[in-house]
Amino acid sequence: MIGLLPWLAAYMMAQPDVDVDQLITAFESFRAAVKVEGVTTRRSPRLVGERGAGAQSAHLGIDTDMDEGMHIEIYISFDEAHSLTTPFGEHDWRSPFSELCRALQMLRKRPMWSFFLSTTGKITQFSQPRSVDASIRVRQGELLIPRPYIYLGFDQLMLTRKISRYNTLKDVTSLECIAHMGRPLWGTLYDHGKEEYRDQLINFAMEKLLCGSPCPGPLSDAHIYAVLSQRLALDIDTSQFLLPSATPLNLAEIVHEQIANHMRVCISVGKGFESMHGVASSEPILSEAASRVMNDGRGFNLPVALEKVLLGFSVSQGARGELLVAALFTWARDQVVKSKGEPGDGALCHLFTVKELFENLFPASVFNWIAKTKPSLCPQEGNANQTLFEDGFKVARMHFNHFIKPYERKALARKYLICFMARGAAALGANCQPGFDAIYPFLYEDIHLDVQKLGFIIVQVKNNASIGPNQFNEMFRNMDPLKYELLDASDKKNGIFPIPIIRLLFSVSSKGNPKVEHMTYESPSDGAPALDNNGQALFISYDYVCSGISDDILRPVAADSSNTWKAMVNMREEWEKFFNGSNEPEILRSLLPATGTNEIHSECWWNDNGGEI
């Protein structure tokens, strides 16, 4: 390597016969050789001989502007750099890494950058707290150690290829676009990897998600959680009081594994490592990889997987109804995509219509009936807006392979929903979101990402057995897209919202026979609170109620898994399992006064009869 790396290697082995002038001379000689020979890339397979053989390699990249001939930048990357941090001896604090840092510090004014890469190392191996650093100058603040990079940010490689209304759904479903979303890892491989790497990028994403090559046979619980997290935006928060594992530390280990091995993103860590928040952020290529894992013929059983997640991980039980319905839509989407075969022309994902989605969400008998229904709400009776479902939504195109759960309600306005669609995502309602639990955007009669062409499916899920037909009208009034700023005045055309929408109410705990109903209203005010001056609705809406959960009304609920779905709907709350699993449930309830409706929470201090205490 024209002398440079051998000199660095000598420093790393703490050889006493190396001085600063020799190192700088070696560096400048290397630059001069690059300039003369026009070298663009060099590589050294070993840097430190026998020490850590097979673990360490140094890659040299040279960025040179040969037209100017003067600007030469050198980049050195050290792979698996944690192996450099092993001390020379039992009582010697020095290591190849510390000595290498000394050498690189001497070259700090030269156009050279060094990168230390490690997937299994610890931050403290490379950047110790200043108070315990071996260097006196560091401890005294004379020298500053750069902080290690732990966040690189998402979508950095999209800065030069931003999506706009001039792009189409075909653009955002291409491998080129999807590969540049999320971590820089995917786009870097796409841009600079060999052609076979680009062709196998989705398989590589599957390997990263599973932390290993996809193998025939059942997935582990950790694999199942990783896959469903990427599809359904599962939250995991170890700060909950009740934990579905033997101890908080056991759950913390689960979280650590998901972050370390299954591409989960660590958002925050509390004062104790047992309090950690990790999320499955929106990475379309990972979501598509998860989709293929679920449908690659290994026998992925969706209800069994969901049951494991609900029982075995710290997932909010209060949102289980919404989770189950989101899984139903995910299953339906996957069936549509599978029926189309492998996408071509550089595409990674298929487009599909709302009609195709509903054909796979409902059995044929139910869908054929839905297909012939007309709008439940329509601004003007008897005009062209009275289109049959099958005719209106065969020109409404969709693309989603995962969900995003925003933390801000305003992020679900129509102008932001187009961004969800560009990422191939549907939207879950924000926490405490009234009116709806999920939004599925679509483009009407066009594939350009034009917000004026965007419509949506509004989904509300109720897991209360007491809900019946008497409450349906009020629930649909509450699913008003104007009330919750899904639409605003700027979305209107000639006083109305011209794109038809769909509103679906799932009453998953409903008593009686499972059924799907088409809502009709005696007056438009029964289905919408805001009307125009003529008492007509301001939007076109096809409204349906899906009562119960059964293979009779939902295609994803297979006959042999119907009981599993019903059991998940009726699963006891975590608190009830906590109390009932104790030998002294009454004492435990008394320790939590006024926290529940059971009388034991208050019988010691409250007289419900109104008499003297």
N, C-alpha and C positions, 0 to 999 in steps of 0.2 A: 504493500500500500504506500510505496514511495516513502516509507519511514514514519508516517504520522501515527498509525495505529500501534506499531511496535513501541514507539515512545510512550504512548498512553498506557500500553500494557506494562511497560517497565514501571511507570508510576504506580499502577494498580498493585503491583507486587512489591511496592515500597523499596525498590532498588536504590541504594544511596548514590550511585554514580550518575544520576540524571539531574540536570539543572534546568532552570527556566529558559536560558538562552538556547539550549539545545532543542527544547520542546518547540519554542517559537520558530526556530530555524527550520525544523521539520515541517511545521505547519505551512510556512511560506514556500518551502520547496514543493510541497504537495500542490499548493495553489498554482504555482508556476508551471508545474508539469501538466496540470489540468488545462491551463490556458494554451499551452503549446500543442498538446495532443488532441484537444477538443473532446476530452473524456466527458461523458454525461452521467455515468453511474459506475460505482465500484462497490465491491462487497468483500468483507473479510469473514470467513466462516468461523474462526475462533479468535478470541481476544486474549484469553489468559491461560492458554495451554491446558495443563491437567486439571487445574482448579475449576470445578463445576463443569467439566466436559459434558457437552450435549445440552447444557441448559442455557448457555449464553452465546449470543451472536451479535455482531455489530454490523449494521448496514449503513453504507455511506451513499448519500445522494448529493449530487452537485447540480445546482441551478445556475446555469451560466448563460449570459447574453452574448453570443458569439459575434453579434454585429458590433456591439460596443467593445467587446473583448476585455473589459476591465472588471465587470461586475460578476464576481464569482462567490456564491454562497454555498457553504458546506453544512450538511445536516447529518448527524450521526444518531442512529436509534439503537438502543440496547434492549433487546427482547428478553423477556423473563428476567428482568433486572433484579428481582428480589434475591436471586442466587449470588449477587455480588455483595450482599450485605453481611455475609458470614464473617465474623472476626478472624484475623490471622491466627490467633491463639486464645487459649482459655483466659488469660489475664491481659490480653491485648485488645484495647477498644477499637483499634484500627481495622479497616476492612478494605477490600478492593474498591468498594463504592466510595468510602471516605477519601481514599488516596486519589481516586479518579476525579472526585470533586475538586480536590486541590489543584490538579493539573488543568482542569477545565476553567477554574477560576482565573488561572494565569492567562488564559486565552479569551477572557471575557470581552476584550476590546476588538477581537477579530470577528469577521463575518461568519461565525459558526454557531450552530444551535444543536443542542443535545437533547434527546428524548429518551426517558427511561420508562419502559413499558412493562406492566406486570398485571396479570389477571388474578393471581393468587397471593400476591404480597399484601402487606399491611402498610398503612400510611406511615406509622411510626418507624418503619424500617428505613424510610427515605427522608422523613422530615420530622425530627424529634422536637418536642417543646424546647424553646430557647433556653430555659433554665437548666436543662440537663444535657445540652449539646456538648460534645467533646471539645469544641473550639472555644477558647477564651474570648476571641473577638466576636463570635456569634453570641455568646452569653452576655457580653457587655453591650451588644447592639451595634458594634462597629461594622459587622457584616450581616447581611440579611439573607436568609434562605428562602427562596421562592416557595410559595405554598403549592402543594401538588394539585393537579387538575382532578377534581372528582365529578364535576358537572361540565359536560361539553355542550349541553343544550340540544334541542331537537330542531330539525328542519334547517340546519345551517346551510345545507347544500341546495336549498330551494331559493336562496336569496337572488340568484340570477335567473331563475325560471319560475317566477311567481305566477300563480293562477289568477285569471281574470274572467270577466263575463264573455270574453272572446274565445275562451277555451270550451271544449265540449266534454261530455261524459266519456267519450272515447279517449280523449287526451288523459284524463285523470285515472282511467283504468289501465293505462299502459304500464308496462314494467319500468320504463324509463322514469315516469313520474313517481310511481309508488316507491321505487328504490331510493329516491332522493328525499323521501319524507322520513321523519324519525331520526334515529342516530346516524351520524356520519358514516358508520360502518358499512351500511348497505350501499350508499351512493359511491363510496370510495371503491368498493369492489366492482361496482357497475362501470365506473369511469376508467379505472386503472387496472382492473384484473384481466386475466386472459379471457378469451371468448367463451371457453367452456365454463369459467367461473360465473360469467354473466348468465349463461343458459341454465345453470344450476343454482341460481341465487335463491329461489324459493325453497329448494331442498336444504340449502345452507341455513336459511331462516328456521326451518323445521328443526334442524339439529341444534341450533342455538336455543330455541324455545324448550326443547326436551333435554338439553344438556347431554346430547349424545345422538348417535345415528338412530333414526326411527327403525325399530325392530318389530317383527311380527310378535303378536301376543298382547296381553292386557297392559294397560298403562298403570303406573303407580299413582297413588293419591296425589303426590306432588305434581306429576305430569297432568293429571286431570284438572287440578286447580289452575295450573299455568295456562292450559288450553282454554278453559272457560273464562279465565280472567281476561284474556285477550279478546274474547268475543263479547262478553257481557259486562265488562268494566266492573268486575267484582272488587269491592273495597275490603281492605283488611286493616284492622286497627287494634293493636294490642293494648291500648289504654282502657279497653272495656273492663268493667268490674267482673263480669262473668266471662269465663274463658272455657271453650269447649275442649280443653285438654287438661291433663293431670295437674299441671302447674303453669303459671305465667311464663316461666322460663322455657317450658316445652313449646309453647306457642311462639315465643320469641325465636326459637331455633327454626320453626317452620317458616317464619317471616324471613329470617336470614337466608334460608335455603332458596326461597323464591326470588329474593333479590340477587343472591350470589350466582345462582345456577339457572334461573328461568326467566331472565330478562325483565323482572319487575323493577320499578324505579323507586328508590328510597326518597321520599319527600322530606321527612323530618325524623329526628331521633331525639327523644326526651333526655332528661338527665341520667336516666338509667336505660341501658340498652333493651330492657324489657318493654319499653314504651317506644314503639317504632311505627311509623306510618309509611306503607308502601302502596303504590298504585300501578296498575297496568295502563300506562299512558297510550295515547293513540299512535300506533305505528301500523299503518295499513298492511305492510308486508308481513308483519308478525301475525296480524289477524287473519290474513289469507293463509298463512302457514298453519295456523290453528284450525282453520276450516278444513284444510286438506288432511290434517291429522285425524279430525273427527270423521272424515269420509273416505279414508284410504283403504277400507276393507278390513281393518283390524277388529271390527265389531264394536266400535264405540257406542255405548248405550247411554243416550242422553239423560233419561230419568234417573238411572242408577248413578250417573256422574253427578247430577244435581243434588241427589240425596246425600251423597258423600260430602259434597261441598257444604250443604246446609248443616250437616251434623258434625263435620270434622274440622271446620275452620271458623274463624271469628268473623262470620258474615252476618250482617244485620238480619235477624229473623223477621223484623217488622216489615221488611221490603220483599218478603219471599214471594208474594203474589205477583208483584211487578217483575221479579226475576224469572218466575216461571213463564209468564206471558212473553217476556223478551226472548226466552229460550224457544218458545213456540214459533215466533217469527223467524228466529235464526235458523231453525230446522227447515221451515218452509223455504227460506231463501236458498239454503244449501241444496234442496231438492230441485229447485228451478235451475240452479247453476250446473248441477250434475247432469241434468237432462240435455244440456247444450253441448256437452263434450269439452275438449280442451279449447280455450280461446286462441285465436290466431292473430296475425298481423301485429305482433309485438304487444298484444294485450295480456294482462295477468288475470283480470277479472271480467266476467260477463255483465252486460247490462240486462235488465229484465223489466217487464211491465208490472204495474199494480195488479192487472188482471191475472198474470201468471203467478204472482205472489199469493193472491187469494185462492187460486186453483189448488195450491199446495198447502194452504193453511186450513181449508175446509174440505170435507169429503165432497165427492162429485154431486151427490143429491142436494147438499146444502148450497154449494157454489152455484149450481145451475139455477137454483131459486134466487139467490142473491143477484145473479147476472141479469135477471129480468126486472129488478126493482128500479124505481125512479127516485129522484131526490126527496129526502124528507123535508128539507127546507129549500125554497126556491124563490128568488126575488119577485118573479112575475110568472103567475100560473099560465100554463098553456103555450109557452113559447119554446124556443129551441133549447132552453136550459133544462127541459124535461127529458134529458137523455138517459137511456137505459145504462145501468152500471157497466155492462159488458162493452158497450160502444164508447162510453166516456173514458174508461180507464185502460183500454187497449192501446191508447196513445200516451199514457202516462208512464214515463220510464224512471227506473230506480237503479241505485247502486249503493249497497251497504254490506259490509262484512263484519262490522263491530259496532259497539255503542260508545258514546262519550257522555259522561255525566258532568254537566257544568256545575260550578259552585255558585254561579250567579244567575238568577232567573232571567235577567234581561238578555242573556246570551242565547235565549231561545226565540228571540224575535226573528221574523222572516229574513231580514237582511243578514243575520248570522247563520241561519239554517243552510243557506247556500254554501257556507264554508264547511259545515258538517258534511254536506253532500260531496264536496270536492275531496274530502278525506275518506270517502266511502264509509260514512258513519251515520247511524241513527242517533237520536238524542234521548237520554233518560231525563226525567224531570229532576230539577234540583231538589235538595232536601227541603221538606215542608212545602213543596210546590203544590198549590191548590189547582184543581181543575183538570189536570192530566198527569200521567206518569211516564209517557213516552211519546215522541214525535218521529214519524218516518217521512222524510221529505221526498218529493218526486218532481220531475220536470214534465210539464204538460205540453204536448204537441211540439216538442223541440228537445234537442240535446245540448244546446248551449247553456252555460252556467249563468243564465240571466235570471235575476231575482224576480223579475216580472212574470216569469213562466213557472215559478215554483209554487207547488201546492204541497199538501201534507196529510198524513193520517194521524189523527189524535187518538191516543189510547188512554183510557182510564181503567184502573183495576181496583175492584172492591173485594175484600176478603171477609165479608160480614154476612152471616147467614140470614140476618133479619132484613136485608135489603130485598125489596120486591117491586112489582110494577108501579105501585103508588109513588115510589121515589124516582122512577126513571126520568120523568119529564124534568124534574128539578136538577137531576145530575147532568142532563144534556144542556140545560140552561147554564150550568156552571162550567161546562166545557166550551164556553164561548171564546173563540180565538181573538176577538176584539177586547174582551174583558181583561185578558192576561197578556196583552201586547204581542201576541203572535202576529197580529195584523195591526196596522194603524191607518190613519187617513190617507197616507201617501200610497198605500197599496190598492186603493179603490180606483175603479175605472167606471165613469158614468154613474158614480154613487154607490157601486157595489164592488165586491171582490169577485172578479170574473172566473178565477180558477176554482173548479169544484174541489171540495175536500171530503174526507171520510172521518167520521167519529165512531169509535168502537168502545163500548162499555163491556168489560169482562166482570161478571159477578161470579167469581170462581167458587164461592161457598154456597151458592144458591140452592135452596131446597127444591124438591120436585124433579121432574124429568129434565135432563139437559136439553136445551133448545137455543136456536138463534132466531131473533125477532128483528123485523124491520120496523123502525119507528116511524109512525105517522102522527101528525099533530092536528088537533081540531083548529088551533089558531097558531100562527107563527110565533106568538109570544110564549107558547108552551115549550118551544125548543130553543129560543134565543131571547135574551133580555133586551137587546138593542135592535130597534126596527127603524125603517125609513119613515118618511112623512105619510106614506100610504099604508103603514102597518105591515109592511113586507120585510122579510129577512134581508140582511145586508150581504149574505153569502149563500152559496149553494152547498148543501151538505147531504151526504148519504149516511144515515145514522142506523146503527145496529147494536143489539144487546146480545151478548153470548153468555147464557146462564149455565153454570156448571162446568165440569171438565170431564169429558168423555170422548171415546173414539167415535161416538155417534155424531158429534158435531165438530171435532177437531182432528185433522189428519195426523199431526205429530203424536197424538195420544193413541198409540197402538193398543189393540184389544188386550194383549198380554201384559201391558204396562199401565193400564188404566188405574189399577189400585195403587200403584206407586205414586202416580201423579196426585191422586186424591189424598193419599197419606201426607204428601208434602204440603198440600194446601191446608190440611187440618193439623199440621204438626204443632205440638204444644210449644208455648213460648219458653224461652230460656229460663226466665224467672220461675215458672211453674216447675220445670224440670229440676231446678236448683232446690226449691223447697221440698218437692216430693221425694227427692233423693236423699234427704236428710232424716236422721232418726228423731230429730226434734224440730219439725217444721214450724210449730207454734212459737217456739222461742225465737227462731230466726225471723219470723214475721214481726214479732214484737220489737226486735232490734232495728226494724225499718218502719218506724211509725209513719202513717199517712201516705205510704208509697203505693198502696194497692187498695182494691175494693173489698178484699177479704176482711171481715170484721175483726179478726185478730190483730190487724195492724193498728187498731184504735180502741179495742175493748178495755184496755187498762186505764185509759185516760178520757174516754168520751162516752157520755150517757146518751144513747140514741133514743131513749124513751122520754127524754125531756124532764125527768125527775131529778132529785137531788143526787149529787155525786158523793 
